[in-house]
Amino acid sequence: MSNLSERASELEDRLVALGARNCLLAADLPSSDIGRHVAAQLTRCSTSPAANCAEARCSESPGHFIHKMKVCLKELRETMVWLKLLVLLKIADPSAVRGGGRGN
């Protein structure tokens, strides 16, 4: 496997792990209206980058690759906003937010 292919696989694996950690974090949020809303948003935006990265890896053109990677970045930025909000709302332990959920 080429170095570039290995790096792409590593990135995809890290994005999958990020999504999984944030799903676990979301599962631990309170079942209040706010907790459910943030959990749903966090789950959606933090799992999207891995799927878009996988799709970018088999893109049909450089433009499609760039578009998919931009979507990854957009979703990662949104993930950061929801994580910051969790801390400000005090509905998640800041150390869990930094670590991305239970089991870390």
C-alpha positions in Angstrom: 0.0 0.0 0.0 1.3 3.4 -0.8 2.1 6.0 1.8 -0.7 8.2 0.5 -3.2 5.3 0.6 -2.0 4.5 4.2 -2.5 8.1 5.3 -6.0 8.2 3.7 -6.9 5.0 5.5 -5.6 6.4 8.8 -7.6 9.6 8.4 -10.8 7.6 7.6 -10.1 5.4 10.7 -9.7 8.4 12.9 -12.9 10.0 11.6 -14.8 6.7 12.3 -13.3 6.7 15.8 -14.4 10.4 16.3 -17.9 9.6 15.3 -18.1 6.6 17.6 -16.7 8.5 20.6 -19.2 11.3 20.0 -22.1 8.8 19.6 -21.1 7.4 23.1 -21.0 10.9 24.5 -24.4 11.7 23.0 -25.8 8.5 24.5 -24.8 9.7 28.0 -26.5 13.1 27.7 -29.6 13.8 29.7 -33.0 12.9 28.2 -34.2 16.5 28.5 -35.4 18.4 25.4 -32.0 20.1 25.2 -30.0 17.0 25.8 -31.9 15.1 23.1 -31.6 17.9 20.6 -27.8 18.3 21.1 -27.3 14.5 21.1 -29.1 14.2 17.7 -27.2 17.1 16.2 -23.8 15.9 17.6 -24.4 12.4 16.3 -25.3 13.5 12.8 -22.5 16.0 12.3 -19.7 13.9 13.9 -20.5 10.7 12.0 -20.8 12.4 8.6 -17.1 13.2 8.1 -16.1 9.5 8.0 -18.7 8.7 5.3 -17.8 11.7 3.2 -14.1 10.9 3.5 -14.8 7.3 2.3 -16.7 8.7 -0.6 -14.0 11.2 -1.4 -11.4 8.4 -1.6 -13.3 6.9 -4.6 -14.2 10.2 -6.2 -14.5 10.4 -9.9 -12.8 13.7 -10.3 -10.6 16.1 -8.4 -13.5 18.5 -8.1 -15.7 15.8 -6.5 -12.8 14.9 -4.1 -12.4 18.6 -3.1 -16.2 19.0 -2.6 -16.4 15.9 -0.3 -13.4 16.9 1.7 -14.9 20.4 2.2 -18.1 18.7 3.5 -16.0 16.8 5.9 -14.4 20.0 7.2 -17.8 21.7 7.5 -19.2 18.9 9.5 -16.1 18.8 11.8 -16.5 22.5 12.5 -20.2 21.9 13.3 -19.1 19.1 15.7 -16.8 21.5 17.5 -19.7 24.0 18.0 -21.9 21.3 19.5 -19.1 20.1 21.8 -18.5 23.7 23.0 -22.2 24.1 23.6 -22.3 21.0 25.7 -19.7 22.4 28.0 -21.4 25.8 28.2 -24.7 24.2 29.0 -23.0 22.1 31.7 -24.8 19.0 30.5 -21.6 17.0 29.8 -18.4 16.6 31.8 -15.7 18.7 30.0 -13.3 15.8 30.3 -15.8 13.6 28.5 -16.1 16.2 25.8 -12.3 16.4 25.4 -12.1 12.6 25.3 -15.2 12.1 23.2 -17.3 9.9 25.5 -17.1 6.9 27.7 -14.5 4.2 27.3 -11.5 6.5 26.8 
